[in-house]
Amino acid sequence: MMEALTIPKETVGLLRFPAYEVLPGDAARAQRLQNLQKALALGNLEKQKVVLFFDTVDGLRTVEATIWAVLDDYVLLKGGNVIPIRVIRDVHF
């Protein structure tokens, strides 16, 4: 994995995200969605945080947060910030 800057979850709302999909292929996107659903369950049932790796217009970032919702196009983090699903590269449990 590339070098990523870790940011506090409170600053996610200040970021700018690219308009393109960062993962190539349907299989990788399906795996990402499956990982996000698992992270959602861990967050809601066990209050467990996960680490998200995602692209911004300024480069790769990571954030440790609890996922509260997985919507059609976004994930909602504890505290109300959202990240577009299309920019999420990986989820670490």
C-alpha positions in Angstrom: 0.0 0.0 0.0 1.2 3.5 -0.8 2.2 6.0 1.9 -0.9 7.7 3.4 -1.4 10.6 5.7 -3.5 9.8 8.7 -6.1 12.5 9.5 -8.5 13.1 12.4 -12.1 12.1 11.5 -13.3 15.6 12.4 -11.4 17.0 9.4 -13.0 14.8 6.8 -15.6 17.4 6.0 -12.8 19.8 4.9 -11.4 17.5 2.2 -12.0 17.5 -1.5 -12.5 14.2 -3.3 -11.9 13.2 -6.9 -14.9 12.6 -9.1 -13.6 9.3 -10.5 -13.8 5.7 -9.2 -10.5 4.6 -7.6 -10.9 0.8 -7.9 -10.6 -1.0 -11.2 -13.2 -3.7 -11.9 -16.4 -5.0 -10.5 -14.8 -7.6 -8.3 -12.7 -5.0 -6.4 -15.8 -2.8 -6.0 -17.9 -5.7 -4.7 -15.2 -6.6 -2.2 -15.0 -3.0 -1.0 -18.8 -2.9 -0.5 -18.7 -6.2 1.4 -15.9 -4.8 3.6 -17.8 -1.7 4.3 -20.9 -3.7 5.3 -18.8 -5.7 7.7 -17.3 -2.5 9.1 -20.8 -1.1 9.6 -21.8 -4.2 11.5 -18.7 -4.0 13.7 -19.4 -0.3 14.4 -23.0 -0.7 15.2 -22.8 -3.9 17.2 -19.4 -3.7 18.9 -18.5 0.0 18.6 -15.4 -1.1 16.8 -13.4 1.5 14.7 -11.9 0.7 11.3 -9.3 2.4 9.2 -10.3 3.6 5.8 -7.8 4.3 3.1 -9.2 6.8 0.6 -8.1 9.2 -2.1 -8.5 13.0 -1.9 -7.4 15.6 -4.6 -4.3 16.1 -2.4 -3.4 12.4 -2.1 -4.0 9.2 -0.2 -5.4 9.6 3.4 -6.4 7.3 6.2 -8.9 7.9 9.0 -9.8 5.7 12.0 -13.5 5.9 12.6 -16.7 4.1 13.4 -19.0 3.7 10.3 -22.6 4.5 11.2 -24.2 4.0 7.8 -23.4 2.7 4.3 -25.6 4.6 1.8 -25.8 4.2 -2.0 -22.9 6.5 -2.7 -21.4 7.5 0.7 -20.4 6.1 4.1 -21.4 8.1 7.2 -18.9 8.2 10.0 -19.6 8.8 13.6 -19.8 12.6 14.0 -21.7 13.2 10.8 -18.9 13.3 8.2 -19.2 11.4 4.9 -16.8 9.9 2.5 -17.8 9.0 -1.1 -17.6 5.2 -1.6 -16.0 5.7 -5.0 -12.8 7.1 -3.4 -12.3 4.4 -0.7 -9.4 2.1 -1.6 -9.3 -0.3 1.4 -10.9 -1.0 4.8 -8.7 -2.4 7.7 -10.4 -4.0 10.7 
